[in-house]
């Protein structure tokens, strides 16, 4: 986020709109306390989407095995 201002300053047109939209989304989520990376990291929980995707894949596989 610290460098986002530089990217926005250098952007124009559609790229500028996208960068501002994404920055605002992140800031809004942070203000609403939806982004708590420090808390998650301190609990040694996975931060990346890979763990979530893996869990979803496991659940889908279990359900498909269950229905057969």
C-alpha positions in Angstrom: 0.0 0.0 0.0 2.9 2.3 0.7 3.9 2.3 -3.0 0.4 2.4 -4.4 0.4 6.2 -4.5 3.4 6.1 -6.9 1.5 3.8 -9.2 -1.6 5.9 -9.1 0.3 9.1 -9.7 1.9 7.6 -12.8 -1.3 6.0 -14.2 -3.9 7.5 -16.4 -7.1 6.5 -18.2 -8.5 3.0 -17.5 -5.4 1.9 -15.5 -5.9 4.8 -13.1 -9.6 3.9 -12.6 -8.7 0.3 -11.8 -5.8 1.2 -9.4 -8.0 3.7 -7.5 -10.9 1.2 -7.3 -8.6 -1.6 -6.0 -6.9 0.7 -3.5 -10.3 1.9 -2.2 -11.5 -1.7 -1.8 -8.4 -2.7 0.3 -8.6 0.5 2.4 -12.4 -0.1 3.0 -11.8 -3.7 4.1 -8.9 -2.6 6.3 -11.0 0.0 8.0 -13.8 -2.5 8.6 -11.2 -4.8 10.2 -11.7 -7.5 7.6 -8.0 -7.7 7.0 -6.2 -8.9 10.1 -3.0 -10.4 8.7 -1.0 -9.7 11.8 -3.5 -11.6 14.0 -3.6 -14.5 11.6 0.2 -14.6 11.3 0.6 -14.5 15.1 -1.6 -17.6 15.4 0.5 -19.3 12.7 -2.5 -19.8 10.4 -2.1 -20.0 6.7 -2.4 -16.6 4.9 -2.4 -17.6 1.3 -5.3 -18.8 -0.9 -3.6 -22.1 -1.6 -4.7 -23.6 1.7 -8.3 -22.5 1.1 -8.3 -23.8 -2.4 -6.8 -27.1 -1.2 -9.5 -27.5 1.5 -12.3 -26.7 -1.1 -10.9 -29.3 -3.4 -10.8 -31.9 -0.6 -14.4 -31.1 0.3 -15.5 -31.4 -3.3 -13.7 -34.7 -3.6 -15.3 -36.1 -0.4 -18.8 -35.1 -1.6 -18.3 -36.6 -5.0 -17.1 -39.9 -3.3 -20.0 -39.8 -0.9 -22.6 -39.4 -3.7 -21.2 -42.4 -5.7 
